[in-house]
């Protein structure tokens, strides 16, 4: 069967679930909604350079950026309680939100995501077989299937604050689409439909309050890794955990991947929102993450691992990107929710991130890195927009 065109449809995993997913991943036999095409870039008001360096999109957070082989760029982000989508020809000038909204909170009373949803990551798969390596990209065709991993919550505070409090309950979910706009939820193993449970549903784990911000890496055929964060009540700090899966739906926890740093460090208060990619040049894995300092300030750090599971180590004792120092800047109150994109050059990176202004407004910006060695990020110039 072809994928339904409504975000309200929920598909439960059953003994025949593998065959169902294979059918969903087959190229459509009848016309569906057309594949995403870049729209005209949004006409943003051009602020003064001193207050706009790095700024791309206001009123948005949790960026998930994908660059397609045809050269188009896609950006899923949260705006209030919903997930929205914008397109771009270059990753800098973004369109108005594409209609309809890709994902809204669920209307089913018993599920985990009735109050708010935020995007975590998107996998783009071109057929019934998963890519053999993370670097293999699908062809630009209507047979592409998008797997959206997202954070859902029944607590309205997830939508109200760019950086939610540690006691906001949230769980990871999955939805799939054949056009990137119309989504069908996949029901996970948890009784609420989530992919993982916490607290009493996982009594031996350190994750008691949430399993949020799922970022998924396709390591190899039949080996997917999900990086998520939770709050450890023993240490009273956030940490990034990792789980593994053969099919992207049923997940088994591995343990913690990265914890907070030592006293006085920029991430002594904990780490969260870990986004992991495989570095094509070095053949290892790189993680960009939110680091919380002792005063609650939020910056972005970098860590590396040879296999993506163990041995994560910080690239530097200093953050890769800090809040702006000027009170008039749009990201003076914190930077987080990082999303790394490796460009054509092996040492060229873009870092999309969420910044928060002194008025509490969230926005999305971009910093770039060029040259060999560990990335050093600079905010893109306002003139690029």
C-alpha positions in Angstrom: 0.0 0.0 0.0 1.1 3.6 -0.5 1.8 5.8 2.4 -1.3 7.6 3.6 -1.3 11.4 3.1 -2.5 12.3 6.6 -0.4 13.0 9.7 -3.3 11.6 11.8 -2.7 8.0 10.6 -0.9 5.7 13.1 0.7 2.5 11.9 1.1 -0.1 14.7 4.1 -2.5 14.5 3.0 -6.1 14.4 4.5 -9.4 13.4 3.9 -8.3 9.9 5.5 -4.9 10.5 8.6 -5.6 8.5 6.6 -6.5 5.4 4.4 -3.4 5.9 7.5 -1.2 6.1 8.9 -2.8 3.0 5.7 -2.0 1.2 5.8 1.6 2.4 9.3 2.0 1.1 8.4 0.7 -2.4 8.2 3.4 -5.1 4.5 4.5 -5.4 2.4 2.9 -8.1 -0.1 5.8 -8.2 0.5 9.6 -8.0 1.1 11.0 -4.6 1.7 14.5 -3.5 4.6 15.9 -5.5 8.1 15.7 -4.1 9.4 18.8 -2.3 10.5 21.6 -4.5 12.3 24.7 -3.4 10.0 27.7 -3.1 11.0 31.3 -3.4 13.1 32.3 -0.4 11.3 34.2 2.3 11.7 38.0 2.2 13.0 38.7 5.7 13.4 42.2 7.0 17.1 42.8 6.9 18.2 43.9 10.4 21.3 45.8 11.1 24.5 43.8 10.7 25.3 44.1 14.4 22.1 42.3 15.4 21.8 39.8 12.6 25.2 38.0 12.3 24.4 34.3 11.6 20.7 34.8 11.7 18.6 32.9 9.2 15.1 32.4 10.5 13.2 34.0 13.4 10.5 32.3 15.5 12.0 28.9 15.0 14.1 26.3 16.8 15.4 22.7 16.8 16.8 22.9 13.2 17.1 19.6 11.2 18.9 20.5 7.9 19.3 18.1 5.0 21.0 18.8 1.7 19.6 16.8 -1.2 21.7 15.5 -4.1 19.9 17.8 -6.5 21.2 20.8 -4.5 18.0 21.7 -2.7 18.1 22.2 1.1 15.3 21.2 3.5 14.9 22.5 7.0 12.5 21.0 9.5 12.1 23.0 12.7 9.7 23.6 15.6 7.5 26.7 15.7 5.4 26.7 18.8 3.9 23.2 19.3 4.3 22.0 15.8 7.0 20.9 13.3 7.3 23.1 10.2 9.3 22.8 7.0 11.2 25.4 4.8 13.2 24.9 1.6 16.2 26.7 0.2 18.4 26.7 -2.9 21.6 27.3 -0.9 21.0 26.6 2.8 21.0 30.4 3.6 17.8 31.9 2.1 14.8 30.0 3.4 11.2 29.9 2.1 8.1 30.6 4.1 6.7 27.4 5.8 5.6 24.8 3.4 1.9 23.9 3.7 0.6 21.9 5.4 2.5 21.7 8.7 4.4 18.4 8.5 3.6 17.3 12.0 1.1 18.5 14.7 0.5 17.2 18.2 -1.6 14.0 18.2 -5.3 14.1 18.9 -5.3 10.6 20.4 -5.7 11.0 24.2 -3.6 8.0 25.1 -0.3 8.8 23.3 2.8 10.6 24.4 2.7 13.7 22.1 -0.6 15.5 22.6 0.9 18.9 23.7 3.9 19.5 21.5 6.3 17.9 19.0 9.8 18.9 18.0 12.0 17.5 15.2 15.0 15.4 16.2 16.4 14.1 13.0 15.4 13.0 9.5 16.7 10.0 7.5 16.2 10.0 3.8 16.0 6.5 2.3 15.5 5.9 -1.4 14.1 2.4 -1.5 13.3 -0.8 0.4 16.9 -1.3 1.4 18.6 1.1 3.8 21.8 2.8 2.5 24.9 0.7 3.0 26.8 3.6 4.5 25.9 7.0 6.0 27.6 8.8 3.0 25.4 7.1 0.4 22.7 9.5 -0.7 19.4 8.7 -2.4 18.7 9.8 -5.9 16.4 12.8 -6.3 13.2 10.9 -7.1 9.7 10.5 -5.8 10.6 7.1 -4.3 12.5 8.7 -1.5 11.1 8.1 2.0 11.7 10.4 4.9 11.9 9.0 8.4 11.3 11.8 11.0 12.5 11.1 14.5 10.9 13.6 16.9 10.4 14.5 20.5 6.8 14.4 21.7 5.3 15.5 25.1 2.0 15.9 26.9 3.5 18.8 28.8 2.8 22.2 27.1 6.0 23.6 28.5 7.9 21.8 25.7 6.4 24.3 23.3 6.6 27.3 25.6 10.4 27.4 26.2 13.4 27.1 23.8 15.3 25.3 26.6 12.7 23.3 28.5 13.1 22.6 32.2 14.6 19.3 33.3 11.3 18.0 34.6 9.5 18.2 31.3 8.5 14.7 30.4 9.3 13.8 26.7 9.7 10.7 24.6 11.0 9.9 21.1 8.6 9.1 18.3 8.8 8.2 14.6 6.8 9.3 11.5 7.4 8.5 7.9 6.5 10.2 4.6 7.0 9.9 0.9 7.0 13.6 0.2 8.4 15.2 3.4 5.1 17.0 4.1 2.4 14.4 4.8 3.3 12.0 7.7 2.1 8.8 9.2 3.2 8.0 12.7 4.8 4.6 13.4 3.7 3.2 16.7 6.7 2.2 18.9 7.0 -0.5 21.5 6.0 1.8 24.4 2.4 1.7 25.5 2.0 5.4 24.5 3.3 4.7 21.0 6.8 6.1 21.8 10.0 4.3 20.7 11.4 4.2 24.3 10.0 4.5 27.8 11.5 6.0 31.0 11.0 6.0 34.7 8.8 3.1 35.9 8.8 1.7 32.4 12.6 1.3 32.5 13.4 0.9 36.2 17.0 -0.1 35.8 17.9 2.9 33.6 19.3 6.3 34.5 16.6 8.0 32.3 13.8 8.8 34.8 12.2 11.9 33.3 12.7 11.9 29.5 14.4 10.5 26.4 14.4 13.6 24.2 16.0 15.0 21.0 16.5 11.7 19.1 19.3 11.9 16.5 19.8 8.8 14.4 22.9 7.7 12.5 22.8 4.9 9.9 26.1 3.2 10.7 25.6 0.2 8.4 22.9 -2.1 7.1 21.0 -3.3 10.1 22.9 -1.0 12.5 21.3 2.3 13.4 22.2 4.3 16.4 20.0 6.8 18.3 21.5 9.5 20.4 19.1 11.1 22.9 19.4 13.0 26.2 17.9 12.6 29.6 18.3 13.8 33.1 20.2 11.7 35.6 18.7 12.2 39.0 21.8 10.7 40.7 24.2 13.2 39.2 21.5 15.9 38.8 22.8 16.5 35.3 21.8 15.9 31.7 23.7 13.3 29.7 23.5 11.9 26.2 22.6 8.2 25.8 22.7 5.9 22.9 20.5 3.1 21.7 20.8 0.7 18.8 18.3 -0.8 16.3 18.2 -3.2 13.3 15.1 -1.7 11.8 14.9 1.9 13.1 11.8 1.1 15.2 12.7 -1.4 17.9 15.5 0.0 20.0 17.8 -1.4 22.7 19.7 1.0 25.0 23.5 0.8 25.1 24.2 3.3 27.9 25.6 6.8 28.3 27.7 8.2 25.5 28.7 11.6 27.0 28.3 13.2 30.4 29.0 16.7 31.7 32.5 18.0 32.3 34.4 18.8 35.5 33.9 21.7 37.8 34.4 25.1 36.1 33.9 23.7 32.6 31.5 25.1 30.1 29.4 21.8 30.3 29.7 21.0 34.0 26.0 21.3 34.4 25.4 18.5 31.8 25.1 17.8 28.1 22.1 17.3 25.9 20.9 17.6 22.2 23.8 15.6 20.9 23.9 15.5 17.1 26.2 12.9 15.6 27.6 12.7 12.1 30.3 10.6 10.5 33.3 12.7 9.5 34.2 11.8 5.9 37.7 13.1 6.1 38.7 11.5 9.4 36.5 8.4 9.3 35.4 9.0 12.8 32.2 10.3 14.4 31.7 13.9 15.6 29.1 15.1 18.0 27.9 18.7 18.5 26.0 19.1 21.7 24.5 21.6 24.2 26.7 22.2 27.2 25.2 23.7 30.4 27.6 25.6 32.6 27.3 26.1 36.4 25.0 29.1 36.0 22.6 27.6 33.5 24.2 29.2 30.5 24.0 27.2 27.2 26.7 26.9 24.6 27.7 24.3 21.9 30.6 21.9 22.3 32.2 19.2 20.1 33.3 15.7 20.9 34.7 12.8 18.8 34.6 9.0 18.9 36.2 6.4 16.7 33.2 4.1 16.5 30.4 6.4 17.6 29.5 4.2 20.7 32.3 4.5 23.2 35.4 6.6 23.9 33.7 10.0 23.3 36.2 12.8 24.1 35.8 16.5 23.9 37.6 18.3 21.1 38.4 21.2 23.3 38.0 22.5 26.9 36.3 25.5 25.3 32.9 25.6 23.5 32.8 25.6 19.7 30.2 28.3 19.7 29.1 30.7 22.6 26.3 33.1 23.0 26.9 36.5 21.5 28.4 39.1 23.8 26.4 42.1 22.5 23.1 42.6 24.3 21.4 43.5 21.0 22.3 40.3 19.3 19.6 37.7 18.6 21.4 34.9 20.3 22.7 36.6 23.4 20.8 34.4 25.9 22.1 31.0 24.7 22.9 28.8 21.7 22.0 25.2 21.3 20.1 22.5 19.3 23.1 22.0 17.0 22.9 20.4 13.6 26.1 19.6 11.7 26.3 19.5 7.9 29.5 18.5 6.2 30.0 20.3 2.9 31.7 19.2 -0.3 35.2 19.9 1.0 36.3 17.3 3.5 37.1 20.0 6.1 34.2 22.4 5.4 31.3 22.3 7.9 28.2 24.2 8.6 26.7 24.4 12.0 23.0 25.2 12.1 21.8 26.1 15.6 19.1 27.7 17.7 19.8 31.0 19.4 17.7 32.8 22.0 17.5 36.5 22.5 17.1 38.5 25.7 13.4 38.6 25.0 13.2 34.8 25.0 12.5 34.5 21.3 14.1 31.5 19.5 15.6 31.8 16.1 17.8 29.7 13.8 21.3 30.7 12.7 24.3 29.2 11.0 28.1 29.3 11.6 30.7 27.8 9.3 34.1 26.2 9.6 36.8 25.9 6.9 40.3 24.4 6.9 42.0 21.3 8.3 42.0 20.4 12.0 39.1 20.4 14.4 36.3 22.7 13.3 36.4 26.4 14.5 33.0 28.0 13.8 32.3 31.6 12.9 28.9 33.0 12.4 28.0 33.6 8.7 28.0 37.2 7.6 24.6 39.0 7.4 25.5 39.9 3.8 25.1 36.2 2.8 21.4 36.4 3.5 
